[in-house]
Amino acid sequence: PLPIPKLKQVWSCPKDSHLTTKMRFTSAALLALLPSAYAFVPAKNAQHNTALHMSGTESGPPYSGPKVKPLLDSVNFPSDMKRFDIKELKQLAHELRWEVLENVSKTGGHLSSSLGVVEMTVALHHVFDMPEDDIIWDVSHQCYPHKMLTGRKDKFSTLRQAGGISGFCKRKESEYDSFGAGHSTTSISAAQGMSIAKSMLNKRKNNCIAIIGDGAITGGMAYEAMNSAGYLKNRMIVILNDNGQVSLPTGTQSAGGTRPASQLSTYTSQLLVSKPFQNVRDVLKNINQLLPSETLQDVNRRIDEYTRGLISGGTLFEELGFYYVGPVDGHDMENLVGILETLRDS
């Protein structure tokens, strides 16, 4: 079986900006995503996985994908996906995964990193509105599904070829490539800068999403960006793709390999971003301001922080000023779409 990325996370920053009194930020959010064991399997076993074997789609010989890909063929740009329901989004992800595999097997390229983010890529482009919204892929070696959904699938035979499309995001190649990369640890800083610029320009929408891996997030620039995000309180979303497949292993086992997603994590993730939960927290924050001393207020804040930390394991990111959500199954389309929509609208 091919190696599959495992965990992702999202953060959301505080509400009042230090930059301007006209804008209000939701601050950073951290979303954790885990893939299922059947994130990718040969076609002959695909009937055991609804994410890979969809009714009404005829498959070819063993170890081959569907003979036709009707939904993928109908998608030239992300706007073509907006009308799809969850079942169709799952079918699209199934077709997209095989399209990546079939093309990269001919041209070469970063295969497992792209296969591991198929559902997340589909969910992101369904929920957000590129190019008005910005999606920044750290390193961007996992961008093949993104490129196929943004007007370039017919050019994939030229991937990494002379005169062909790049194996990484490239701004002059497409307006859907928000940030050029090819190296690591820059995505959070880039998203932060874009978010600040949009706020200063009084943009109606300000959705900047950074996707960073468990290897890249060990770099100092990532923590520098997270540290300043907690101070500047700008609105952005960071997805930590903790896949346990670090190119340069740090010697520490990834959390994604030891902490499986479950019904409990699904429930708590939905709970932490739900309006009733946030409304209760807002009420408690208002009550907190009425407490007679700063000491009692600080104790109350820490109870809130560590309670959520015990539920979801996000205490480190909370300390940096982020609002943690997760871990979440990175191949659970329905859950992904619901959480991303809640974060988008919060």
HELIX and SHEET records of a PDB file:
HELIX    1   1 ALA A   43  HIS A   48  5                                   6    
HELIX    2   2 PRO A   70  SER A   74  1                                   5    
HELIX    3   3 PRO A   78  MET A   81  5                                   4    
HELIX    4   4 ILE A   86  THR A  107  1                                  22    
HELIX    5   5 SER A  112  LEU A  115  1                                   4    
HELIX    6   6 VAL A  118  VAL A  127  1                                  10    
HELIX    7   7 TYR A  144  LYS A  147  1                                   4    
HELIX    8   8 MET A  148  ARG A  152  3                                   5    
HELIX    9   9 LYS A  153  THR A  158  5                                   6    
HELIX   10  10 SER A  187  MET A  200  1                                  14    
HELIX   11  11 ALA A  216  THR A  218  5                                   3    
HELIX   12  12 GLY A  220  LEU A  232  1                                  13    
HELIX   13  13 ALA A  255  GLY A  257  5                                   3    
HELIX   14  14 GLN A  263  VAL A  273  1                                  11    
HELIX   15  15 LYS A  275  LEU A  290  1                                  16    
HELIX   16  16 GLU A  294  SER A  312  1                                  19    
HELIX   17  17 THR A  315  GLU A  319  1                                   5    
HELIX   18  18 MET A  333  ASP A  345  1                                  13    
SHEET    1   A 5 TRP A  11  SER A  12  0                                        
SHEET    2   A 5 ALA A  28  LEU A  33 -1                                        
SHEET    3   A 5 MET A 236  ASN A 241  1                                        
SHEET    4   A 5 CYS A 208  GLY A 213  1                                        
SHEET    5   A 5 ASP A 134  TRP A 137  1                                        
SHEET    1   B 3 TRP A  11  SER A  12  0                                        
SHEET    2   B 3 ALA A  28  LEU A  33 -1                                        
SHEET    3   B 3 TYR A 323  VAL A 328  1                                        
END                                                                             
